Amino acid sequence: MNYWLLVAGIIAGLSCLIHGIAGELTNIRRLREGSIPPNEQAELRGVWHVTTALLAVSAGGLFILATGGVPEYQEALAAGIAVLYILSGMVMALSVVLTRAASLTRVPGYVLLLVIGALSGLGALTV
């Protein structure tokens, strides 16, 4: 059992649930009530839930990798997931800083992405 990958998978799975459910009830609902044109609302909602889907798929993949599934590709897949999440966390943090640095502490998603990436990277190193 690779506990780094297991913890990364648990965090990704919990993040998926929170992102998909709470995000829909708070952020997405506010978008629909705002003055953003319907086509842009649909695009933003779609992008929001693409992130939810990526969290779900990678959580499942991390659980499979944590339990020793696909041993011949385990290191490469874990490293790929690590890179994906680290880059995503950096992009999100940068976009928050460029938009409004004061809200960096109010938009914690980048921290979760970086943590999932770091744990996945540690898991790849210990395969």
C-alpha positions in Angstrom: 0.0 0.0 0.0 1.4 3.4 -1.0 0.0 5.7 1.7 1.1 8.9 -0.1 -1.1 8.0 -3.0 -3.9 6.8 -0.7 -4.0 10.2 1.1 -3.8 12.1 -2.2 -6.7 10.0 -3.4 -8.8 10.7 -0.3 -8.1 14.4 -0.5 -9.0 14.4 -4.2 -12.2 12.4 -3.6 -13.3 14.7 -0.8 -12.4 17.8 -2.8 -14.5 16.4 -5.7 -17.6 16.1 -3.5 -17.1 19.5 -1.9 -16.3 21.1 -5.3 -19.2 19.5 -7.1 -21.9 19.9 -4.5 -21.0 23.0 -2.5 -19.7 24.8 -5.5 -22.9 24.2 -7.4 -24.9 25.5 -4.4 -22.8 28.6 -3.8 -20.7 29.8 -6.7 -22.6 28.4 -9.7 -26.0 29.5 -8.3 -24.6 33.1 -7.9 -23.5 33.0 -11.6 -27.0 32.1 -12.7 -28.5 35.0 -10.6 -26.0 37.5 -12.0 -25.9 39.6 -15.1 -23.5 37.2 -17.0 -25.0 36.2 -20.4 -26.4 32.7 -20.5 -23.8 31.3 -22.9 -21.0 32.5 -20.6 -22.8 31.1 -17.6 -23.0 27.7 -19.3 -19.3 27.8 -20.2 -18.3 28.7 -16.6 -20.5 26.0 -15.2 -19.1 23.5 -17.6 -15.5 24.4 -16.7 -16.4 24.2 -13.0 -17.6 20.7 -13.4 -14.8 19.6 -15.7 -12.6 20.3 -12.6 -15.1 18.2 -10.6 -14.8 15.4 -13.1 -11.0 15.5 -13.1 -10.9 15.3 -9.3 -13.2 12.3 -9.5 -11.2 10.4 -12.1 -7.8 11.2 -10.5 -9.2 10.2 -7.1 -10.2 6.8 -8.5 -6.8 6.5 -10.3 -4.9 7.3 -7.1 -6.8 4.7 -5.2 -6.0 2.1 -7.8 -2.3 3.1 -7.8 -2.2 3.2 -4.0 -3.3 -0.4 -3.8 -0.6 -1.5 -6.3 -2.8 -1.6 -9.4 -1.1 -1.4 -12.8 2.4 -1.8 -11.3 4.2 -1.4 -14.6 2.9 2.1 -15.0 2.4 3.1 -11.3 5.4 5.5 -11.1 4.7 7.2 -14.4 0.9 7.6 -13.7 1.5 8.9 -10.2 4.2 11.4 -11.5 1.8 12.5 -14.2 -1.0 13.2 -11.7 1.5 15.0 -9.6 2.6 17.3 -12.4 -1.1 17.9 -13.4 -2.0 19.0 -9.9 1.1 21.1 -9.2 0.7 23.0 -12.4 -3.0 23.4 -11.9 -2.4 24.7 -8.3 0.2 27.2 -9.6 -2.1 28.4 -12.4 -5.0 28.9 -10.0 -2.8 30.7 -7.4 -1.3 32.9 -10.1 -4.8 33.8 -11.5 -6.0 34.7 -8.0 -3.0 36.8 -7.3 -3.3 38.6 -10.6 -7.0 39.2 -10.1 -7.0 40.2 -6.4 -4.1 39.2 -4.1 -6.2 39.9 -1.0 -8.5 37.0 -1.9 -5.7 34.4 -2.0 -6.7 33.3 1.4 -10.4 33.2 0.5 -9.9 30.9 -2.5 -8.2 27.8 -1.0 -8.6 25.5 -3.9 -5.0 26.0 -5.1 -3.7 24.7 -1.7 -5.6 21.5 -2.2 -4.3 21.1 -5.7 -0.8 21.6 -4.6 -1.2 19.2 -1.7 -2.6 16.5 -4.0 0.2 17.1 -6.4 2.9 16.9 -3.7 1.5 13.8 -2.2 1.2 12.2 -5.6 4.8 13.1 -6.3 6.0 11.6 -3.0 4.0 8.5 -3.9 5.7 8.3 -7.3 9.1 8.5 -5.6 8.3 5.7 -3.2 6.9 3.2 -5.8 
